Amino acid sequence: LKRQRAQMLGYATAADMSMASKMAESVEEVDRLSEMLRAASFDSAKRELADVQAFAEKNGFEGTLALWDVAYWAERQKEALYAITDEELRPYFALPLVLRGLFDLCERLFAVQVVEADGEAEVWHADVRFFKVVEEGEHIASFYLDPYSRPEDKQGGAWMDVCVGASKVLGRKPVAYLTCNGSPPVGDVPSLMTFQEVTTLFHEAGHGLQHMLTRVTDAEAAGINNVEWDAVELPSQFMENWCAIYMRAH
């Protein structure tokens, strides 16, 4: 049925029709990229898997590692090789320090300041914070940050979502939701993040920045609206890479 629909619209296949709204030019281009990545990584991946298998066997595992075994034994191997765990890194990534680094990076890269504005907007939970984005003294956007896990009323994972989109007709400035599921603070100890959680926050901030720093004021094309599906991930990956660079520098 997908093929029939695509052919009714003038495309050879459903994949060709999908490419019409993507940044990639063609199915063949996607295949070339996939093959390039496979060729560059497949042999190394086999060697790494063999190393994990050997490590697991050395430490009492019997049989061939199943997919669900690999992550566990890879983590144990990392601990043995480098004598460090994700938990040991947490004290270096207290949320207030991570936010300071993120906001400093935003100022250096995009010449905007992120200003605390708690109390200036209604929030749905006491943990939620509110910030304004300022450019050359002008308030241009805002965002909510919901940083902590709440299993009773909040799904897992992390995401950016649109609260309000930019619109010159309605006189609206963009507002974003940045939602994560980090460990909440305990007493006087702030939330301590794993490096993966830090990277995830920078990733979602990239999506938020694309929404908030848009120069387009027509709502249907502003921010992430009607951007090619594969292009939407560019700003988030960009910020992930800058996260790693920034952390190494500091």
C-alpha positions in Angstrom: 0.0 0.0 0.0 2.9 2.4 0.7 4.4 1.6 -2.7 1.0 2.2 -4.4 0.6 5.5 -2.7 4.1 6.6 -3.6 3.6 5.6 -7.2 0.3 7.5 -7.4 2.3 10.6 -6.3 5.0 10.0 -8.9 7.6 8.2 -6.8 9.1 4.8 -7.6 9.0 3.6 -4.0 7.9 4.7 -0.5 11.5 5.4 0.3 11.8 7.7 -2.6 8.7 9.6 -1.4 10.2 9.8 2.1 13.4 11.4 0.8 11.3 14.2 -0.8 10.9 15.8 2.7 14.4 14.9 4.0 17.8 16.7 3.8 19.3 13.7 2.0 18.9 13.9 -1.8 18.1 10.3 -2.6 17.8 6.7 -1.3 21.1 6.0 -3.0 22.8 8.8 -1.0 21.5 7.3 2.2 22.8 3.9 1.2 26.2 5.3 0.4 26.4 6.9 3.8 25.3 3.8 5.5 27.9 1.7 3.7 30.6 4.2 4.4 29.9 4.0 8.1 29.6 0.2 8.0 33.0 -0.2 6.2 34.7 2.1 8.6 33.3 0.6 11.8 32.4 -3.1 11.2 35.8 -4.7 11.6 36.5 -2.6 14.7 33.1 -3.5 16.1 33.9 -7.2 15.6 37.3 -6.9 17.4 35.7 -5.0 20.3 32.9 -7.6 20.7 35.6 -10.4 20.6 37.5 -8.5 23.4 34.3 -8.2 25.5 33.6 -11.9 24.9 37.1 -12.9 26.1 36.8 -10.6 29.1 33.5 -12.1 30.1 34.8 -15.7 29.7 37.8 -14.8 31.8 35.5 -13.6 34.5 33.2 -16.7 34.7 30.7 -16.2 31.8 29.9 -19.3 29.9 28.7 -19.4 26.3 28.3 -16.7 23.6 27.3 -13.2 24.8 23.7 -12.4 23.8 22.7 -8.8 22.9 21.4 -8.2 26.4 24.7 -9.4 27.9 27.0 -7.1 25.9 26.3 -3.8 27.7 26.8 -5.3 31.1 30.1 -6.9 30.3 31.4 -3.9 28.3 30.8 -1.8 31.4 32.7 -4.3 33.6 35.5 -4.3 31.1 35.7 -0.5 31.1 35.9 -0.5 34.9 38.7 -3.0 34.8 40.7 -1.2 32.1 40.3 2.3 33.4 39.5 1.8 37.1 36.6 4.3 37.0 32.8 4.1 36.9 30.1 6.5 35.9 29.1 6.8 39.5 32.6 8.1 40.4 32.3 10.9 37.8 29.0 12.2 39.3 30.6 14.6 41.8 32.3 16.5 38.9 28.9 17.2 37.3 26.7 18.9 39.8 23.7 20.3 37.9 24.4 24.0 38.9 27.9 23.8 37.5 26.7 22.0 34.4 24.1 24.7 33.7 26.7 27.4 34.3 28.9 25.7 31.7 26.0 25.2 29.2 24.9 28.9 29.5 28.5 30.1 29.2 28.9 28.0 26.1 25.7 29.5 24.6 27.0 33.0 25.2 30.3 32.2 23.6 28.8 30.5 20.6 25.6 32.5 20.0 26.1 35.8 21.8 23.1 35.3 24.0 22.7 35.3 27.8 20.5 32.9 29.7 19.0 34.6 32.7 17.3 33.0 35.7 13.6 34.1 35.8 12.2 31.7 38.5 8.9 33.1 39.7 8.1 35.0 36.5 6.0 32.2 35.0 3.7 29.5 36.5 5.3 26.1 36.7 3.7 22.6 37.1 6.1 21.4 39.8 8.4 22.9 42.4 11.5 21.5 40.7 10.7 23.2 37.4 12.8 26.3 36.6 12.2 29.2 34.2 14.8 31.0 32.2 14.9 33.9 29.7 17.2 34.2 26.7 18.5 37.7 26.2 20.3 39.1 23.1 21.9 42.5 23.3 19.6 43.4 26.2 16.4 42.2 24.5 14.4 39.3 25.8 14.0 37.1 22.7 12.9 33.7 24.1 12.3 31.7 27.3 12.4 28.0 28.4 11.3 25.8 31.2 13.8 23.2 32.6 12.3 20.2 34.3 15.5 18.4 35.3 14.7 15.6 37.7 13.1 12.1 37.5 9.5 11.8 38.9 8.4 8.2 38.1 5.0 8.8 39.6 3.9 11.4 37.0 6.7 11.8 34.4 7.8 9.5 31.6 11.4 8.4 31.3 14.0 9.8 28.8 14.7 13.4 27.8 13.1 15.7 25.2 12.6 19.2 24.0 9.1 20.3 23.1 7.5 23.5 21.9 5.5 25.5 24.4 5.0 28.6 22.3 6.3 29.1 18.8 7.5 32.4 17.3 4.8 34.4 15.4 4.9 38.0 14.2 1.2 37.9 13.6 0.4 37.0 17.2 3.4 38.9 18.6 4.8 35.7 20.3 8.3 35.0 21.4 9.3 31.3 21.4 9.2 29.3 24.6 10.6 25.8 25.0 10.3 22.9 27.4 13.6 21.1 28.2 12.8 17.9 30.1 15.3 15.4 31.6 15.2 12.6 34.2 18.3 13.2 36.3 18.7 12.3 40.0 17.1 14.8 42.3 19.1 16.6 44.9 19.4 15.1 48.4 19.5 17.5 51.3 22.2 20.1 50.6 23.8 18.0 47.9 22.7 19.1 44.4 21.8 16.8 41.6 24.9 14.9 40.5 24.9 13.8 36.9 26.6 11.1 34.9 28.5 12.3 31.8 25.7 10.7 29.7 23.1 12.8 31.4 25.3 15.9 30.8 25.5 15.0 27.1 21.8 14.5 27.0 21.1 17.9 28.5 23.4 19.5 25.9 21.6 17.5 23.2 18.1 18.7 24.2 19.5 22.3 24.6 20.5 22.1 21.0 17.0 21.4 20.0 15.8 24.2 22.2 18.2 26.7 20.8 17.0 25.9 17.2 13.5 26.7 18.4 14.4 29.7 20.5 17.0 31.4 18.3 15.0 31.2 15.1 15.2 34.3 12.9 11.9 33.3 11.1 8.8 34.9 12.5 6.2 33.1 10.3 4.9 30.4 12.7 4.7 27.6 10.2 8.4 27.9 9.3 9.8 29.2 12.6 12.1 27.1 14.9 11.8 23.4 14.2 8.6 23.7 12.2 8.7 22.1 8.8 12.5 21.5 9.0 13.6 18.3 7.3 13.3 15.4 9.6 17.0 14.4 9.4 18.1 18.0 9.7 16.3 18.5 13.0 19.1 16.5 14.7 21.9 18.7 13.5 21.8 21.4 16.3 21.5 18.7 19.0 24.5 16.8 17.7 26.4 20.0 17.3 25.8 20.8 21.0 26.8 17.3 22.0 30.1 17.7 20.3 30.7 21.1 21.9 29.8 19.5 25.3 32.7 17.0 24.9 35.1 19.8 23.8 34.0 22.1 26.6 34.4 19.4 29.3 37.9 18.5 28.1 38.9 22.2 28.2 37.6 22.7 31.7 
